Amino acid sequence: MPPRITAETIIRRTASALWRPFDAETAVILPTASAVRVLNDVGARVWQLADGRTFAEIIDSLLNEYEVDRTQLEADAEVFLSELYNRGLLEEPPGK
């Protein structure tokens, strides 16, 4: 079960995940799962920002880059990040 994501939740890619951008997408590979996940341009940008920033910092960055409603962006990003947690592509936040 993914952690509850709040504004202060630290979002960090799993160190073992390999990734490579190509065109407007990014391929993410978790060697232990032998699976490839292809992210669209927005998903790829979230992945790039998942470097230890808080959820709020990621949302603020995306709001500066895309024309989108904050409430909708937060909801969509939470679902997307929960999926990445479930796939083992994000580290559990400290203290979990």
GULO-174163 format. One line per field, with one value per residue: x, y, z of N, C-alpha, C in turn. Coordinates in nm, 2 decimals. Atoms other than C-alpha are relative to their C-alpha. Example, Ala and Ser with C-alpha at 12.3 -4.5 7.8 and 13.67 -1.06 7.14 Angstrom:
n_x: (0.09;-0.09)
n_y: (-0.12;-0.11)
n_z: (0.00;0.00)
ca_x: (1.23;1.37)
ca_y: (-0.45;-0.11)
ca_z: (0.78;0.71)
c_x: (0.09;-0.08)
c_y: (0.12;0.11)
c_z: (0.00;0.08)
END
This chain:
n_x: (0.09;-0.08;0.02;0.09;-0.08;0.04;-0.09;-0.14;-0.05;-0.12;0.02;-0.14;-0.01;-0.08;-0.14;-0.02;0.07;-0.08;0.09;-0.06;0.09;0.00;0.10;0.08;0.03;-0.11;0.01;-0.05;-0.01;-0.04;-0.06;0.05;0.14;-0.01;0.11;-0.03;0.12;-0.02;0.07;0.02;-0.08;0.03;-0.05;-0.14;-0.04;0.02;-0.11;-0.12;0.01;0.01;-0.14;0.00;0.09;0.13;0.11;0.04;-0.10;0.03;0.12;-0.03;-0.08;0.09;0.09;-0.07;-0.03;0.12;0.13;0.09;0.06;-0.07;0.08;0.00;-0.14;-0.03;0.07;-0.06;-0.13;0.01;0.03;-0.12;-0.11;0.04;-0.03;-0.15;-0.03;0.04;-0.09;-0.13;-0.09;-0.03;-0.04;0.09;-0.05;-0.06;0.09;0.11)
n_y: (-0.12;-0.12;-0.09;-0.11;-0.11;-0.13;-0.10;0.01;0.13;0.00;0.09;0.03;0.12;0.11;0.00;0.11;-0.02;-0.06;-0.08;-0.07;-0.08;0.00;-0.08;-0.07;0.10;0.05;0.15;0.03;0.14;0.05;0.13;0.11;0.04;0.03;-0.06;-0.13;-0.09;-0.11;-0.11;-0.11;-0.12;-0.05;0.10;-0.01;-0.12;0.04;0.09;-0.08;-0.08;0.09;0.01;-0.03;-0.12;0.03;0.00;-0.14;-0.06;0.05;-0.06;-0.14;0.01;0.04;-0.11;-0.10;0.06;0.04;-0.07;0.10;-0.03;0.06;0.11;0.12;0.05;0.07;0.12;0.09;0.03;0.09;0.13;0.05;0.03;0.12;0.11;0.02;0.07;0.14;0.07;0.00;-0.10;-0.11;0.04;-0.03;-0.12;0.02;0.02;0.10)
n_z: (0.00;0.01;-0.11;0.02;0.05;-0.04;0.05;-0.05;0.04;0.09;0.12;0.05;0.08;-0.05;0.05;0.09;0.13;0.11;0.09;0.11;0.08;0.15;0.06;-0.10;-0.11;-0.07;-0.03;-0.13;-0.01;-0.13;0.04;-0.09;0.05;0.15;0.06;0.05;-0.01;0.09;-0.05;0.09;-0.03;-0.14;-0.09;0.00;-0.07;-0.14;-0.03;-0.01;-0.12;-0.11;-0.04;-0.14;-0.03;-0.06;0.09;0.02;0.09;0.14;0.05;0.04;0.13;0.12;0.02;0.07;0.14;0.08;-0.03;-0.06;-0.12;-0.11;-0.07;0.09;0.01;-0.13;0.00;0.10;-0.04;-0.11;0.06;0.08;-0.09;-0.06;0.09;0.00;-0.13;0.01;0.09;-0.06;0.07;-0.09;-0.13;-0.11;-0.07;-0.13;-0.11;0.03)
ca_x: (0.00;0.15;0.21;-0.04;0.09;0.08;0.24;0.54;0.59;0.94;0.92;1.24;1.31;1.43;1.81;1.79;1.56;1.72;1.57;1.64;1.45;1.36;1.16;0.87;0.87;1.09;1.15;1.19;1.32;1.33;1.58;1.45;1.10;1.22;0.96;0.97;0.73;0.70;0.61;0.45;0.59;0.41;0.48;0.84;0.86;0.72;0.98;1.26;1.14;1.12;1.47;1.39;1.16;0.84;0.51;0.43;0.76;0.68;0.33;0.46;0.72;0.45;0.22;0.49;0.54;0.19;-0.15;-0.35;-0.58;-0.40;-0.67;-0.68;-0.30;-0.27;-0.53;-0.37;-0.02;-0.12;-0.27;0.04;0.28;0.08;0.11;0.49;0.51;0.31;0.55;0.85;0.98;0.97;1.14;0.92;0.93;1.15;0.98;0.76)
ca_y: (0.00;0.34;0.60;0.87;1.17;1.51;1.84;1.76;1.40;1.36;1.21;1.02;0.78;0.43;0.42;0.09;0.23;0.30;0.56;0.72;1.00;0.97;1.21;1.33;1.02;0.85;0.47;0.36;0.01;-0.16;-0.44;-0.65;-0.65;-0.70;-0.45;-0.13;0.16;0.43;0.77;1.05;1.40;1.51;1.18;1.21;1.56;1.43;1.15;1.40;1.61;1.31;1.37;1.43;1.73;1.75;1.68;2.06;2.15;1.92;2.06;2.42;2.33;2.17;2.47;2.70;2.47;2.37;2.54;2.33;2.36;2.31;2.09;1.86;1.85;1.75;1.48;1.34;1.36;1.18;0.89;0.87;0.88;0.61;0.39;0.45;0.35;0.04;-0.06;-0.01;0.29;0.54;0.51;0.50;0.84;0.87;0.75;0.49)
ca_z: (0.00;-0.10;0.17;0.22;0.02;0.18;0.09;0.30;0.16;0.02;-0.33;-0.43;-0.71;-0.61;-0.65;-0.84;-1.11;-1.44;-1.68;-2.01;-2.18;-2.55;-2.76;-2.53;-2.31;-2.06;-2.02;-1.66;-1.58;-1.24;-1.29;-0.99;-1.16;-1.52;-1.62;-1.83;-1.77;-2.04;-1.91;-2.12;-2.11;-1.79;-1.62;-1.72;-1.58;-1.25;-1.25;-1.31;-1.02;-0.79;-0.66;-0.29;-0.33;-0.14;-0.31;-0.27;-0.45;-0.74;-0.77;-0.77;-1.04;-1.26;-1.21;-1.34;-1.65;-1.75;-1.77;-1.53;-1.24;-0.91;-0.75;-1.06;-1.08;-0.71;-0.75;-1.07;-0.94;-0.62;-0.82;-1.05;-0.76;-0.58;-0.88;-0.89;-0.52;-0.59;-0.87;-0.64;-0.84;-0.55;-0.21;0.10;0.27;0.58;0.90;0.73)
c_x: (0.09;-0.02;-0.10;0.09;-0.06;0.09;0.14;0.07;0.12;-0.02;0.14;-0.01;0.08;0.13;0.02;-0.07;0.09;-0.10;0.08;-0.11;0.02;-0.12;-0.08;-0.03;0.13;-0.03;0.06;0.00;0.04;0.06;-0.05;-0.14;0.00;-0.12;0.04;-0.13;0.04;-0.09;-0.02;0.07;-0.02;0.05;0.15;0.05;-0.01;0.12;0.13;0.00;0.00;0.14;0.02;-0.07;-0.12;-0.11;-0.04;0.10;-0.02;-0.12;0.03;0.08;-0.09;-0.09;0.07;0.03;-0.12;-0.12;-0.09;-0.05;0.07;-0.07;0.01;0.14;0.04;-0.06;0.07;0.14;0.00;-0.03;0.12;0.11;-0.03;0.03;0.15;0.04;-0.04;0.09;0.14;0.10;0.03;0.04;-0.12;0.05;0.06;-0.11;-0.11;0.04)
c_y: (0.12;0.09;0.10;0.12;0.13;0.10;-0.02;-0.14;0.02;-0.11;-0.03;-0.13;-0.11;0.00;-0.10;0.02;0.07;0.07;0.07;0.07;-0.03;0.07;0.07;-0.10;-0.04;-0.15;-0.02;-0.16;-0.03;-0.14;-0.12;-0.05;-0.04;0.07;0.14;0.08;0.12;0.12;0.11;0.12;0.05;-0.10;0.00;0.12;-0.03;-0.09;0.08;0.08;-0.08;-0.03;0.04;0.13;-0.04;0.00;0.15;0.06;-0.05;0.06;0.14;0.01;-0.02;0.12;0.11;-0.04;-0.03;0.08;-0.10;0.05;-0.07;-0.12;-0.13;-0.05;-0.08;-0.14;-0.10;-0.04;-0.10;-0.15;-0.06;-0.04;-0.13;-0.12;-0.03;-0.07;-0.14;-0.09;0.00;0.10;0.12;-0.06;0.03;0.13;-0.03;-0.02;-0.10;-0.14)
c_z: (0.00;0.13;-0.03;-0.04;0.05;-0.06;0.04;-0.04;-0.09;-0.11;-0.06;-0.08;0.07;-0.07;-0.11;-0.13;-0.10;-0.09;-0.11;-0.08;-0.15;-0.05;0.12;0.12;0.07;0.03;0.14;0.02;0.15;-0.02;0.09;-0.05;-0.14;-0.07;-0.05;0.01;-0.09;0.05;-0.11;0.05;0.14;0.10;0.01;0.08;0.15;0.05;0.02;0.13;0.13;0.05;0.15;0.03;0.07;-0.11;-0.04;-0.10;-0.14;-0.06;-0.04;-0.13;-0.12;-0.03;-0.08;-0.15;-0.08;0.05;0.05;0.13;0.12;0.07;-0.09;-0.01;0.13;0.00;-0.10;0.04;0.12;-0.05;-0.07;0.10;0.08;-0.08;-0.01;0.13;-0.01;-0.09;0.06;-0.06;0.09;0.14;0.10;0.07;0.13;0.11;-0.02;0.03)
END
